[in-house]
């Protein structure tokens, strides 16, 4: 796991997001969050960074939202405890 705080994530996002056209920021944010997840950055820190920027918030919901739904139900559609 990479030791990174939500402040570090916000600082990195701010350093390059200013150079990304607005119409591409959502895609860039999803790629950024996916990369952080792939690098095994603490999920709580990634989610905490979403409070900083609406594009990061959308990206976190996109990357983690589907995963949470899959974890709640098994292959047979029954709720998993």
C-alpha positions as CSV (number, residue, x, y, z in Angstrom):
1,X,0.0,0.0,0.0
2,X,1.2,3.5,-0.8
3,X,1.1,5.8,2.2
4,X,-0.7,8.9,0.9
5,X,-3.1,11.3,2.6
6,X,-6.1,12.9,1.1
7,X,-4.1,16.2,1.2
8,X,-1.5,14.5,-1.0
9,X,-4.1,13.4,-3.5
10,X,-5.7,16.8,-3.6
11,X,-2.3,18.4,-4.2
12,X,-1.5,16.1,-7.0
13,X,-4.9,16.6,-8.6
14,X,-4.5,20.4,-8.3
15,X,-1.1,20.3,-9.9
16,X,-2.3,19.0,-13.2
17,X,-6.1,19.5,-13.4
18,X,-5.7,23.1,-14.1
19,X,-4.2,22.2,-17.5
20,X,-7.0,19.8,-18.5
21,X,-9.9,21.2,-20.5
22,X,-13.2,21.2,-18.6
23,X,-14.8,18.8,-21.0
24,X,-12.1,16.2,-20.2
25,X,-11.8,16.6,-16.5
26,X,-14.4,14.0,-15.6
27,X,-12.5,11.3,-17.6
28,X,-9.2,12.4,-16.2
29,X,-10.5,12.3,-12.7
30,X,-11.8,8.7,-13.2
31,X,-8.4,7.6,-14.6
32,X,-6.7,9.3,-11.7
33,X,-8.9,7.7,-9.0
34,X,-8.6,4.3,-10.8
35,X,-4.8,4.6,-10.8
36,X,-4.7,5.5,-7.1
37,X,-6.9,2.4,-6.5
38,X,-4.6,0.2,-8.6
39,X,-1.6,1.5,-6.7
40,X,-3.4,0.4,-3.5
41,X,-3.7,3.8,-2.0
42,X,-5.9,3.7,1.1
43,X,-9.6,3.8,0.0
44,X,-10.6,6.0,2.9
45,X,-8.0,8.6,1.8
46,X,-9.2,8.5,-1.8
47,X,-12.8,8.9,-0.7
48,X,-11.8,11.8,1.6
49,X,-10.2,13.6,-1.3
50,X,-13.6,13.6,-3.1
51,X,-14.7,16.4,-0.7
52,X,-12.2,18.7,-2.3
53,X,-13.4,18.8,-5.9
54,X,-16.7,17.9,-7.6
55,X,-14.9,16.0,-10.4
56,X,-13.1,13.9,-7.9
57,X,-16.4,13.2,-6.1
58,X,-17.9,12.0,-9.4
59,X,-14.9,9.9,-10.1
60,X,-14.9,8.2,-6.7
61,X,-18.6,7.4,-7.1
62,X,-17.9,6.0,-10.5
63,X,-14.9,3.9,-9.5
64,X,-16.2,2.7,-6.1
65,X,-20.0,2.9,-6.5
66,X,-20.3,-0.1,-8.8
67,X,-17.9,-2.1,-6.6
68,X,-20.1,-1.6,-3.5
69,X,-23.2,-2.8,-5.3
70,X,-21.4,-6.0,-6.4
71,X,-20.2,-6.7,-2.9
72,X,-23.7,-6.5,-1.4
73,X,-25.3,-9.3,-3.5
74,X,-24.1,-12.7,-4.3
75,X,-24.4,-14.5,-7.7
76,X,-27.8,-15.7,-6.8
77,X,-29.1,-12.2,-6.1
78,X,-29.3,-12.8,-2.3
79,X,-27.9,-10.3,0.1
80,X,-24.5,-11.2,1.3
81,X,-23.7,-10.5,5.0
